[in-house]
């Protein structure tokens, strides 16, 4: 494995780790909020806001890793009935479509990110939070998902196994 590929994989797994840590934070923040309400206290405003941000970060940072691990939702019902050669073609066509969608969303996300920087936008709820810190996740995540779907287009591994049902 080349050093670039190793660095890329390390970055991808680091993003997945941050997404997992964010999930833990979401659990803690919800439990603390509920406990505070049950004790008759008003939960901190930043607790709710950080949970909202956490949902975005968790989703966007974990998505490229899920694509790599084939953890995203896809239906094998149709591909399981296809002959092997047709399944290979269909699987690669679906991966190409996924790449195209991800590239478009990464491009639009980059435009939004740059617009947020240009305008100096802030999210002003519990505290001032630069909006670009939220929108940077769009080009980053969708760009990396495009790379991961490209692995299914050109790599030896297919996105679809050809086996219908749950296989865990």
Steps between C-alpha positions, in 0.01 A plus 500: 500500500645837403547776755226707333253212525604438860457868589163506326381189687623641830310823434185307407518290817572811709183658361308183590647512851388862543154398376491221759618733777230744396242225539623448857473878559142496367409227748659690789341832405152347473534322836626818670222707342230257613647476850513878530138532388391230745675690780308814404806670350527669162755312283785709368428655160838388367414140586212497253695690234801270527267203452364654180851562369598153611228341287641673192863418579424140589308442178741676267827378653387139529349469152822441297605221736155343469536498121839329531358235735183458292305612804272730305152388408462322170257236383630168373160367396545586132873431474462160665280382213741613227760278338853575622609695192185716501538556875854628444377746237203619707712536813760710318227716339344564840844592637552743207163662577602532865829663398317753283254590774780534757709720268202731439426522873870558580512781243184666634627452854828667405308794356302530824816472712676774299190722517492460880865604523451793261200634692643423843177318595445391859244272655378701797299293739666397824830648384658647190620216285655563157265339250791384283595256779169329429502519120861383459365152566303497174785520245726293724254218560342484155844527338629205701181303432559557128851356541363201688232435239771528232670204669186297417506627140865414427598259778468126512237510773135561409255705700235229471566148626212338312363351820154615605412521867694577816850351519666610821 
